[in-house]
Amino acid sequence: MCQTGLNIADYKLAVHQLAEYSRLLKSNADQWARLAESAHEHDLSNKLQEAGAKAAEVTALFESAMEELRYHSHVHISDA
């Protein structure tokens, strides 16, 4: 842990887990959208497709955050 209490390893793990979870949400939303479409529930299918697209956007944001963490260099506070 660094001086300010930010543990980068923990942050990386958390962001990675969130990204994986959002990928799973997208996959599930896409699967349910296909099932709804095959049942001729077009409005439901469209909403699920939209949810899948938003989950993909969230995944991209988490991946961007992971890039920031990958190259993070914390400037420590001096005791002066």
Buried (B, 14 or more C-beta within 10 A) or exposed (E): EEEEEEEBEEBBEBBBEBBEBBBEBBEBBBEBBEEBBEEEBEEBBEBBBEBBEBBBEBBEEBBEBBEEBEEEEEEEEEEE
